[in-house]
Amino acid sequence: MSTKFENIYKKTIELGLKDKPRINKQELLSLANSLGLKNYIQKSKETGEHIVLAGNLNGRKVIFKANINPTFTSRTLTEIYILAKLNGKLNSEFVVPKIINFDLTDNKYLWLITEKFPEKFVDGKTPEGAEILSKATLAVIRSNISIPHKDTPRLEKIKEGKQQELLQVVIDLAYEWKKEFDHNIDKLGSVLSKYPLKDFPTACVHGDLVHRHILDLEGKFAIIDWELAGGAYFWGYEPAYIYHRLFTRDGTENTANHYKKCFLDGLNEKELLLFQKTFKPMLAQRVIGGYKDYEKGSREYSLNVKLEKEIVP
């Protein structure tokens, strides 16, 4: 990674940016103007973590993104690192936005500018969309990207054989969530506790690989919004995340199952073994999160109940 990025990363640590107050939107708009951004419109919510503007820079369509909430500085750093590392290409079928510029301005504003793609989003409710999601999942997992500023502590624990400590954090968090909903998760928790981690590798994940983050470029597909990415997640997390989202929220039971079938069809022998061992516990983790996120009695909640019965009959 470039010296520029390393210097910015060190500076954000020294400054303790995540502890700073929320940045005024007008300050960030002034920064965008000073960088030469023209004819822009805001793409993000007013209350969001980042301000995202789509506009023109020197006749080129671009996206300007800056963390309006300094607590999420690490996410901006992750996206900068990933996009610079991949340099516009994940594999022959999937691309990522090319990064045009990034910086930390006035020791306060962490921002990046990337190319902008046409916004033709993949439809998660169709079999075709599910198949594209399955291919995107494999492309990300096989990329073997590690994000040093984010992954190093987890990878060090894994190197020391302390994978179970990392899992215990997840289990403890699940039971902390339990205080917010009225549902017994003991069986799901037991599935997680029995997860045989010792010999399992980690994999890169996008972190939010949903249909609205994949764009159809007619012949290729672009994966955007890499701020939650990481390379120290246990194998199986990403497919379980996507399957759960399709099943309960972004698709249907049929598209979720079609996604899983397509994903399985694309695996080699070693990957298939990893899927068989990791998918159920990772899905259990996602279902517990679903009970926290979805209101009791809602369609999403009932679909989580259905998934739980499949995991622990």
Secondary structure, 3 states (H helix, E strand, C coil): CCHHHHHHHHHHHHHCHHHCCCCCHHHHHHHHHHCCCEEEEECCCCCCCEEEEEEEECCEEEEEEEECCHHHHHHHHHHHHHHHHHCCECCCCEECCCEEEEEEECCCEEEEEEECCCCCECCCCCHHHHHHHHHHHHHHHCCCCCCHHHHHHHHHHHHCCCHHHHHHHHHHHHHHHHHHCCCCCHHHHHHHHCCCCCCCCEEEECCCCCHHHEEECCCCEEECCCCCCEEEEECCHHHHHHHHHHHHHHCCHHHHHHHHHHHHHCCCHHHHHHHHHHHHHHHHHHHHHHHHHCCCCCHHHHHHHHHHHHHCC
